[in-house]
Amino acid sequence: MKDRTKLLLFIIVFLVFYFAPLQGMNLQRAILEAFLMLQEYAREHVLFCLIPAFFIAGAISIFISKEAVIKYFGAKANKVLAYGIASVSGTILAVCSCTVLPMFAGIYTRGAGIGPATAFLYSGPAINILAIILTARILGPEMGIARAAGAISFSIIIGLLMSVFFKKKPDTDEELMAADTGSGPSRSLTQNGLYFLVLVFILIFAAWAKPKEAIGLWNAIYGIHWYLTGAMLIVLFIMLFSWFRKDEIKDWVFSTWTFTKQILPLLFAGVLIAGFLLGRPNTDAGIIPSRYVAMLVGGNSLFANFFASVAGAFMYFATLTEVPILQGLIGSGMGKGPALALLLAGPALSLPNMLVIRSIMGTKKMVTFVALVVLLSTIFGWIYGFLFA
């Protein structure tokens, strides 16, 4: 960062704190809400969602060869296979817009093409089976079907468009393969596959949320999810001591720490800002009252759908919280089209998510990705509202 830019930032920060009316109750409440949201985020998501995700990202970086990533997700990979896997990944992971980031970083830095990587980035949090079931039960079956269809198609469309917009890569596939000079794995392909499967199961079971509505199997799994998590951890430790060398474990931990220190500070900063602006879900304690949002998303105009998409893109939704929030907004007059637009943009994006994406793939790619999500959500929501209003 240039000294002139630093000086400008110092001046802006100074002026904000010099003139800010900190005695105002609304501002004080919004500041408190920012820290309450960060506390809630730390308690509910960091330990059981982000930490397992960071370990998965570290494992991808160390134990999956660049050749394998390039073969299945690189520029010359089979497009049907690459986008097919990436577009349905969310049905397995069921993670939020922040938890998917370490895994995206791991795949992208190992040489995955920008198209399949961003398809995975969108689909990871957007195509959550439990969230889609809850959407259908609470907001109507047509909304649930539209959400599933929109999310799957969006991931493919966004990935394809990103690959068209950013064809040029800094390295060729051959150069990336040549750069992978690490020692070979001490395990078979089956052992590596089982290892990653256990890591994914730990993430899934540790982050398993209790649904608001009674849904047989999901409630049953929630009742035993800590036992399942503990069992998977025992299996993981057995694998580590039986199949892995000490230097491999050390490299895995170091890689995990690298992703953690790169991503976590930006996430915390983004959560603070989001909490200050909009408050926690269902609290209406941010500096921007939720009633203003509801007023702007009534009906089915293109502006209402666009505003809902933008608002959803900047808000942070923990997994499954978007459904009850939308239920309240619809009760306050929100149109069906804008509701779907927010469902398609909100879970896949957030302000913390954008900050991290920018650090991973640059400002230009981040802005393009966000713009595509917002634009497609706006159009799809407007069409849905026109058909089902």
For each residue, the residues with C-beta under 8 A, 3 or more apart:
1: 5 6
2: 5 6
3: 6 7
4: 7 8
5: 1 2 8 9
6: 1 2 3 9 10
7: 3 4 10 11
8: 4 5 11 12
9: 5 6 12 13
10: 6 7 13 14
11: 7 8 14 15
12: 8 9 15 16
13: 9 10 16 17
14: 10 11 17 18
15: 11 12 18 19
16: 12 13 19 20
17: 13 14 20
18: 14 15
19: 15 16
20: 16 17 27
21: 24 27
22: 27 28
23: 28
24: 21 27 28
25: 28 29
26: 29 30 287
27: 20 21 22 24 30 31 287
28: 22 23 24 25 31 32
29: 25 26 32 33 285
30: 26 27 33 34 276 277 279 285 286 287
31: 27 28 34 35 276
32: 28 29 35 36 285
33: 29 30 36 37 275 276 279 280 283 285 286
34: 30 31 37 38 271 272 273 275 276
35: 31 32 38 39 272 275
36: 32 33 39 40 275 280
37: 33 34 40 41 271 272 274 275 279 280 316
38: 34 35 41 42 268 271 272 275
39: 35 36 42 43
40: 36 37 43 44 280
41: 37 38 44 45 46 268 271 316 318
42: 38 39 45 46 47
43: 39 40 46 47
44: 40 41 48 49 318
45: 41 42 48 49 50 96 98 99 207 318
46: 41 42 43 49 50 51 264
47: 42 43 50 51
48: 44 45 51 52 206 207
49: 44 45 46 52 53 95 96 98 99 203 206 207
50: 45 46 47 53 54 98 99 102 264 267
51: 46 47 48 54 55
52: 48 49 55 56 199 202 203 206 207
53: 49 50 56 57 95 99 100 101 102 103 203
54: 50 51 57 58 102 256 259 260 263
55: 51 52 58 59 199 252 256
56: 52 53 59 60 102 103 106 196 199 200 203
57: 53 54 60 61 102 103 105 106 255 256 259
58: 54 55 61 62 106 252 253 254 255 256 257 258 259
59: 55 56 62 63 64 106 195 196 199 252 255 256
60: 56 57 63 64 103 106 107 110
61: 57 58 64 106 109 110 255 258 259
62: 58 59 182 248 251 252 255
63: 59 60 185 192 195 196 248 252
64: 59 60 61 68 69 110 192
65: 68 69 180 182
66: 69 70 110 111 176 177 179 180
67: 70 71 177 180
68: 64 65 71 72
69: 64 65 66 72 73 74 107 110 111 112
70: 66 67 73 74 75 76 77 111 112 173 176 177
71: 67 68 74 77
72: 68 69 77 78 81 82 85
73: 69 70 77 82 86 107 111 112 113 116 117
74: 69 70 71 77 111 112 113 173 176
75: 70 113 169 173
76: 70 173
77: 70 71 72 73 74 81 82 113 116
78: 72 81 82
79: 82 83
80: 83 84
81: 72 77 78 84 85
82: 72 73 77 78 79 85 86 113 115 116 119
83: 79 80 86 87 115 116 119 155 156 159 160
84: 80 81 87 88
85: 72 81 82 88 89 116
86: 73 82 83 89 116 117 119 120 123 155 159
87: 83 84 119 123 127 152 155 156 159
88: 84 85 91 92 123 127 152
89: 85 86 92 93 120 123 124 127
90: 93 94 95 123 124 125 126 127 128 151 155
91: 88 94 127 128 129
92: 88 89 200 204
93: 89 90 99 100 103 124 200 203 204
94: 90 91 128 129 130 131 204 207 319
95: 49 53 90 99 100 124 125 128 203 207 319
96: 45 49 99 100 125 317 318 319 347
97: 100 101 125 316 317 347 348 349 350 352 353
98: 45 49 50 101 267 316 350 352 353 356
99: 45 49 50 53 93 95 96 102 124 125 203 207
100: 53 93 95 96 97 103 104 120 121 124 125
101: 53 97 98 104 105 121 263 267 353 356 357 360
102: 50 53 54 56 57 99 105 106 259 260 263
103: 53 56 57 60 93 100 106 107 120 124
104: 100 101 107 108 117 120 121 124 357 360
105: 57 101 102 108 109 259 262 263 356 360
106: 56 57 58 59 60 61 102 103 109 110 259
107: 60 69 73 103 104 110 112 117 120
108: 104 105 112 114 117 360 361
109: 61 105 106 360
110: 60 61 64 66 69 106 107
111: 66 69 70 73 74 171 173 176 177
112: 69 70 73 74 107 108 116 117 120
113: 73 74 75 77 82 116 117 163 169
114: 108 117 118 162 163 166 169 361 365
115: 82 83 118 119 159 160 162 163
116: 73 77 82 83 85 86 112 113 119 120 159
117: 73 86 104 107 108 112 113 114 120 121 159
118: 114 115 121 122 158 159 162 369
119: 82 83 86 87 115 116 122 123 155 156 158 159
120: 86 89 100 103 104 107 112 116 117 123 124 155
121: 100 101 104 117 118 124 348 357 369
122: 118 119 125 126 151 154 155 158 159 348 369 373
123: 86 87 88 89 90 119 120 126 127 151 152 155
124: 89 90 93 95 99 100 103 104 120 121 127
125: 90 95 96 97 99 100 122 128 319 347 348
126: 90 122 123 151 154 155 344 347 348
127: 87 88 89 90 91 123 124 132 148 151 152 155
128: 90 91 94 95 125 131 132 319 320 347
129: 91 94 132 133
130: 94 133 134 209 211 215 218 320
131: 94 128 134 135 319 320 322 323 347
132: 127 128 129 135 136 144 147 148 151
133: 129 130 136 137 144 215 218
134: 130 131 137 138 211 212 213 215 320 323
135: 131 132 138 139 143 144 147 323 343
136: 132 133 139 140 141 143 144 145
137: 133 134 144 213 215
138: 134 135 212 213 323 324 327
139: 135 136 143 144 323 326 327 330 339
140: 136 143 144
141: 136 144 145
142: 145 146 388
143: 135 136 139 140 146 147 336 339 340 343
144: 132 133 135 136 137 139 140 141 147 148
145: 136 141 142 148 149
146: 142 143 149 150 340 380 384
147: 132 135 143 144 150 151 340 343 344
148: 127 132 144 145 151 152
149: 145 146 152 153
150: 146 147 153 154 340 344 376 377 380
151: 90 122 123 126 127 132 147 148 154 155 344 348
152: 87 88 123 127 148 149 155 156
153: 149 150 156 157
154: 122 126 150 151 157 158 344 373 376 377 380
155: 83 86 87 90 119 120 122 123 126 127 151 152 158 159
156: 83 87 119 152 153 159 160
157: 153 154 160 161 372 376
158: 118 119 122 154 155 161 162 369 372 373 376
159: 83 86 87 115 116 117 118 119 122 155 156 162 163
160: 83 115 156 157 163 164
161: 157 158 164 165 372
162: 114 115 118 158 159 165 166 365 368 369 372
163: 113 114 115 159 160 166 167
164: 160 161 167
165: 161 162 368
166: 114 162 163 169 365 368
167: 163 164
168:
169: 75 113 114 166 172
170:
171: 111 175 176 179
172: 169 175 176
173: 70 74 75 76 111 176 177
174: 177 178
175: 171 172 178 179
176: 66 70 74 111 171 172 173 179 180
177: 66 67 70 111 173 174 180
178: 174 175
179: 66 171 175 176
180: 65 66 67 176 177
181:
182: 62 65
183:
184:
185: 63 192 248
186: 243 244 245 248
187: 191 192 195 243 244
188: 191 192
189: 192 193
190: 193 194
191: 187 188 194 195 239 243
192: 63 64 185 187 188 189 195 196
193: 189 190 196 197
194: 190 191 197 198 239
195: 59 63 187 191 192 198 199 236 239 243
196: 56 59 63 192 193 199 200
197: 193 194 200 201
198: 194 195 201 202 232 235 236 239
199: 52 55 56 59 195 196 202 203 236
200: 56 92 93 196 197 203 204
201: 197 198 204 205 228 232
202: 52 198 199 205 206 229 232 233 236
203: 49 52 53 56 93 95 99 199 200 206 207
204: 92 93 94 200 201 207 208
205: 201 202 208 221 225 226 228 229 232
206: 48 49 52 202 203 225 229
207: 45 48 49 52 94 95 99 203 204 319
208: 204 205 221 222 225
209: 130 222 319 320
210: 219 222
211: 130 134 214 215 218 219 222 320
212: 134 138 320 323 324
213: 134 137 138
214: 211 219
215: 130 133 134 137 211 218 219
216: 219 220
217: 220 221
218: 130 133 211 215 221 222
219: 210 211 214 215 216 222 223
220: 216 217 223 224
221: 205 208 217 218 224 225 228
222: 208 209 210 211 218 219 225
223: 219 220
224: 220 221 227 228
225: 205 206 208 221 222 228 229
226: 205 229 230
227: 224 230 231
228: 201 205 221 224 225 231 232
229: 202 205 206 225 226 232 233
230: 226 227 233 234
231: 227 228 234 235
232: 198 201 202 205 228 229 235 236
233: 202 229 230 236 237
234: 230 231 237 238
235: 198 231 232 238 239
236: 195 198 199 202 232 233 239 240
237: 233 234 240 241
238: 234 235 241 242
239: 191 194 195 198 235 236 242 243 244
240: 236 237 243 244 249
241: 237 238 244
242: 238 239
243: 186 187 191 195 239 240
244: 186 187 239 240 241 248 249
245: 186 248 249
246: 249 250
247: 250 251
248: 62 63 185 186 244 245 251 252
249: 240 244 245 246 252 253
250: 246 247 253 254
251: 62 247 248 254 255
252: 55 58 59 62 63 248 249 255 256
253: 58 249 250 256 257
254: 58 250 251 257 258
255: 57 58 59 61 62 251 252 258 259
256: 54 55 57 58 59 252 253 259 260
257: 58 253 254 260 261
258: 58 61 254 255 261 262
259: 54 57 58 61 102 105 106 255 256 262 263
260: 54 102 256 257 263 264
261: 257 258 264 265
262: 105 258 259 266 359
263: 54 101 102 105 259 260 266 267 356 359
264: 46 50 260 261 267 268
265: 261 268 269
266: 262 263 269 270 352 355 356 359
267: 50 98 101 263 264 270 271 352 355 356
268: 38 41 264 265 271 272 352
269: 265 266 272 273 352 355
270: 266 267 273 274 316 350 351 352 353 354 355 356
271: 34 37 38 41 267 268 274 275 316 352
272: 34 35 37 38 268 269 275 276
273: 34 269 270 276 277 351
274: 37 270 271 277 278 314 315 316 350 351 352
275: 33 34 35 36 37 38 271 272 278 279 280 286
276: 30 31 33 34 272 273 286 287
277: 30 273 274 286 287 288 314
278: 274 275 286 288 290 314 315
279: 30 33 37 275 283 284 285 286 290
280: 33 36 37 40 275 283 285
281: 317 318 321 324 325
282: 324 325 328
283: 33 279 280 286
284: 279 289 290 291
285: 29 30 32 33 279 280
286: 30 33 275 276 277 278 279 283 289 290
287: 26 27 30 276 277
288: 277 278 292 293
289: 284 286 292 293
290: 278 279 284 286 293 294 329
291: 284 294 295 332
292: 288 289 295 296
293: 288 289 290 296 297 311 329
294: 290 291 297 298 329 332 333 334
295: 291 292 298 333
296: 292 293 303 304 307
297: 293 294 304 307 308 311 329 334 335 338 339 342
298: 294 295 304 333 334 335 338
299: 304 335
300: 304 305 335 336 337 338 382 385 386 389
301: 304 305
302: 305 306 378 382
303: 296 306 307
304: 296 297 298 299 300 301 307 308 335 337 338
305: 300 301 302 308 309 337 338 341 377 378 379 381 382 385
306: 302 303 309 310 341 374 378
307: 296 297 303 304 310 311 338
308: 297 304 305 311 312 334 338 339 341 342 345 377 381
309: 305 306 312 313 341 342 344 345 373 374 375 377 378 381
310: 306 307 313 314 345 374
311: 293 297 307 308 314 315 342
312: 308 309 315 317 341 342 343 344 345 346 349 377
313: 309 310 345 346 349 350 354 370 373 374
314: 274 277 278 310 311 349 350 351
315: 274 278 311 312 346 350 351
316: 37 41 97 98 270 271 274 350 351 352 353
317: 96 97 281 312 321 322 325 346 347 350
318: 41 44 45 96 281 321
319: 94 95 96 125 128 131 207 209 347
320: 128 130 131 134 209 211 212 323
321: 281 317 318 324 325
322: 131 317 325 326 342 343 346 347
323: 131 134 135 138 139 212 320 326 327
324: 138 212 281 282 321 327 328
325: 281 282 317 321 322 328 329
326: 139 322 323 329 330 334 339 342 343
327: 138 139 323 324 330 331
328: 282 324 325 331 332
329: 290 293 294 297 325 326 332 334 339 342
330: 139 326 327 333 334 336 339
331: 327 328
332: 291 294 328 329
333: 294 295 298 330
334: 294 297 298 308 326 329 330 338 339
335: 297 298 299 300 304 338 339 385 389
336: 143 300 330 339 340 384 385 388 389
337: 300 304 305 340 341 381 382 383 384 385 386 389
338: 297 298 300 304 305 307 308 334 335 341 342 381 385
339: 139 143 297 308 326 329 330 334 335 336 342 343 381
340: 143 146 147 150 336 337 343 344 377 380 381 384 385
341: 305 306 308 309 312 337 338 344 345 377 378 380 381 382
342: 297 308 309 311 312 322 326 329 338 339 345 346 377 381
343: 135 143 147 312 322 326 339 340 346 347
344: 126 147 150 151 154 309 312 340 341 348 373 376 377 380 381
345: 308 309 310 312 313 341 342 348 349 373 374 377
346: 312 313 315 317 322 342 343 349 350
347: 96 97 125 126 128 131 317 319 322 343
348: 97 121 122 125 126 151 344 345 373
349: 97 312 313 314 345 346 353 354 370 373
350: 97 98 270 274 313 314 315 316 317 346 353 354
351: 270 273 274 314 315 316 354 355
352: 97 98 266 267 268 269 270 271 274 316 355 356
353: 97 98 101 270 316 349 350 356 357
354: 270 313 349 350 351 357 358 366 370
355: 266 267 269 270 351 352 358 359
356: 98 101 105 263 266 267 270 352 353 359 360
357: 101 104 121 353 354 360 361 365 366 369 370
358: 354 355 361 362 363 366
359: 262 263 266 355 356
360: 101 104 105 108 109 356 357
361: 108 114 357 358 365 366
362: 358 365 366
363: 358 366 367
364: 367 368
365: 114 162 166 357 361 362 368 369
366: 354 357 358 361 362 363 369 370
367: 363 364 370 371
368: 162 165 166 364 365 371 372
369: 118 121 122 158 162 357 365 366 372 373
370: 313 349 354 357 366 367 373 374
371: 367 368 374 375
372: 157 158 161 162 368 369 375 376
373: 122 154 158 309 313 344 345 348 349 369 370 376 377
374: 306 309 310 313 345 370 371 377 378
375: 309 371 372 378 379
376: 150 154 157 158 344 372 373 379 380
377: 150 154 305 308 309 312 340 341 342 344 345 373 374 380 381
378: 302 305 306 309 341 374 375 381 382
379: 305 375 376 382 383
380: 146 150 154 340 341 344 376 377 383 384
381: 305 308 309 337 338 339 340 341 342 344 377 378 384 385
382: 300 302 305 337 341 378 379 385 386
383: 337 379 380 386 387
384: 146 336 337 340 380 381 387 388
385: 300 305 335 336 337 338 340 381 382 388 389
386: 300 337 382 383 389
387: 383 384
388: 142 336 384 385
389: 300 335 336 337 385 386
